[in-house]
Amino acid sequence: MLAARASTRNAQRIARSFATVADSAGLKVAAVDYNQPTSAVTFLVKAGSRFESKPGVAHALKNFAFKSTAKRSAIGTVRESELYGGVLSASLGREHLALTAEFLRGDEEFFVDVLSSFVTSAKYTRHEFEEYVAPVVEGEVTAASADPATQAIELAHALAFRSGLGSSLFAPSHNSITAEDIKSYAKSAFTKGNIAVIGTGIDPSVLTQLVEKSLGTAPAAGTTSSPASSYFGGESRTEAHGGPQTVFIGFGVAGVPSAELAVLAAHLSPEAAVKWSQGLSPIAAAIPQGTSVQSVYLPYSDATLVGLLVQGGNAADVKAAGKAAVQALKSAASGISAEELKKAVAKAKFAAASAVDSRDGLVSVLGSKVLAGSTTTLDATLSSFDGLTATAFKTATSALLKGKPTRIPIQALSLAFTAKWYLPETFSHNDCDVIVVINREDIGGSAVPPSKRGASKSVNGESPWGSGCFEINVHSSPWVSGRIESFLD
């Protein structure tokens, strides 16, 4: 309760003091200053993966941030930033690229210049791309592919929206991106109409003057665009090398994000208000021990993806939690009680208010509004929850569920099973301990017809008819050839 009141007070203070200024050159600048000891400036650019000209080029552009420019080399930027004690970072979303500098009060002139010089005079050299950018891109792609949750969300976007918002945040594993591709994309994206400057801990008039001075040479015309989003949905099964069993179940809708869907996500969320306690979400009691369910609410400028991400150590528990999640969605579409609606609305309002407590949240919540030239206060957002009725909630939820669901099961290839082997006459294992092929029909429990079975072979001295519990990590077995008859529950 105290936290909720504190966040609401902060939100009200920010709502009163946040200002947007369009200068004579057409740049959008907004700043909030409530006397914090440090400052931050973010250049928010419409250069997310949604707008990229080639798969992965937005991801590469993010990692090209703060390399050599006409004013200073990459190492020069690092040295000078450390001398001032500042921190530079870049992050990529589906709609925006955020370039951020955090620093001590009084150092804003230098750091605004660092951000501006990348936007206006980056060199995009081939040697920096090959030596610094490409390896980082590859590493981030590898890390993302090893995380089932990230895989699930990426695949969910691809199925839900296909192009546009369906474009991945990560470059393809095998790509043909060049420094020239990145330079070309940056040239089209880094125009005044595509950039909003967000400041915290800095006076709006000071920030406006610095931006006018440093971004004066930026191209004035042109904004990036993509086709309006449409929701499709679908199902895709994939496999992960380790990690928990994962399933995403959700729905999407085209159009401006609504308060009803934010309240639905809050209603479904099993997150408890008190640590180590069980929440009162409709699915909280049905979640097996060791299994997690996370509510997913991802609003964009013209579409929303909402659903539940289920993860657990074994398929049976994930399946049980997934069934509970689906049932909760169906129940919500039939309507919820006045008390449940009141709790969900309060939870959604708190999430919206507390989002602006952090700098990242402030940029995320208000940045796109600044870029669009719309209101930058939270008053409109919070007031939209106040007028929400049970009828409106039921109508929006039932309409959502009439669409095709988006379902992403990710099977981790590390399974315990009862060993009855049917191996081909000949096989090669390349020094692997055990060789097994895992087909979906086997995972689903379908028996392999005797006529399709190869001659039985022993593996590492084990009888082909003996029973035993083994742990298989198929990622370490490049040669996979054989079948499993049955799995343990």
C-alpha positions, 0 to 999 in steps of 0.5 A: 500500500505504501509502495502504491501511494509512493508510486502514485505520488511520483507519477503525479509529480512527473505528470505535472513537470514533464514538458514537451518542446518542439523547437524551430528546427522541428525537434521534439524535446522533453525533460523532467527534473525533480532534483535527482543527483544524476542526469540522463539523456536518451535519443529515442529513434524510430529505428526498431526492428519493425522498420529495418530494411534488411533482417538484423540490420537494426540489431547491428545498428544498436551495436554500432553505437558509440563507435568512431565518429567525425569528432572522436574515435571509439576509444576516445569516446570510452576514455572521455566518458570514463573521465566524466564518470558517465555511462553510455548504453544502447537498447533496441525495441521493435519500434525504437532504438534508444541511445542513452547517456547517464552522467553527473549533473553539469556534464550534459553538454559533453554527453549530448554531444556524444549522442549527437555525433553518433547520430550525425557523423558516425563513420560505420567503418568496415573494420569496426563492424568486423572486429567489434560489432559482428562478434557482439551481434553473434554473441547476443544471437547465441545467448538469445537462442539459448534462452527458451523464454526469449525464443518463445516471445520472438516466435510469438511475435513472428506468428502473431504479426508476421512482418513489421512487429513480427521482425525479430530483435535479433539478427539471423544466425547466418546473415549477409549484413555489411557496414554499408547496410547499416550505414544506409539504414541509419541514414534513413532513420536518423532524421529530425522527424524520427528522433525524440530527446528525453531528459531526466534530471535536467532543465528542459530549456537547457536540454533544448538549447543543447539539442538545437546546437548539436542536432542542427546538421541532422537531416530535417525531412523523412520519417521511417514507416511500416505497414499497419499491423495485422494480427494472424496467430498460429502455432509453432513447435521448436526445440531448445538446447537445455533450459526449462520446458516453455510454452507461450499462450496468447492472443493479439489485436491490432489497434491502439492499446486499450485499458481493458487488455492491460487489466486482463494481463493484471487479472491473470498475473499470478504474482503475489502482493506479499513475498513468499505467499500465493497470490489470488490470481485465478491460476495461482492455485493451479500452478504446480510446484517448481513451475512459473507462470508470467503474465505478458502484456506488450503494447505497441503503437498499433497492436498489442500482444497479451498472454502467459509464459509458462516454464517448468522442469518437466512437460507434465507440470508445464502442461497442467499450468498451461491448461490452467492458463487457458481456462483462466482466459476463457473464464475472463471472457465470460466475465469476472466479479466486481471485486476481481475487476476492482483488484485487476484495475488497481493492479494495472494502475499501479503497474502504469504508475510505477513504470515511471519510477525508473528512467528506463520506464519513463522513456518506455512509457512516455518516449513514444508519446513524445515522438508522436507529439501527443500528451506526455502526462500520465493523467490520461493513462491512469484515468482510462482505467477509472472508467472501465466497466465489467461489460467493457472488460468482458466485451474486449476479452471475448473479442480477443479470444475470438481470434486465432491463438498464438501458441509456442511450445519449446521442448528442451532436449534434455529428457529422462526416459526408460531405456528400450533402444531400437537402433539402426543396423549401423550408426555413428556417434562421434564419441558421444556417450549415447545416441538418440533421435527425439521426434515429436511423435516419440515425445507425444507418446506414439509407439514406433511400429515394429516394422519400422524398428531397426535391429537392436544394438547395445549402447555402452554395454547396456542391454537393449532390453534393460531398463534404466534412467539416463539423462540425454543432452542432445546438444552434445550429440551431433550424430543422432540416430535411434528411438526411445520407446517410452518416457518416464512421467 
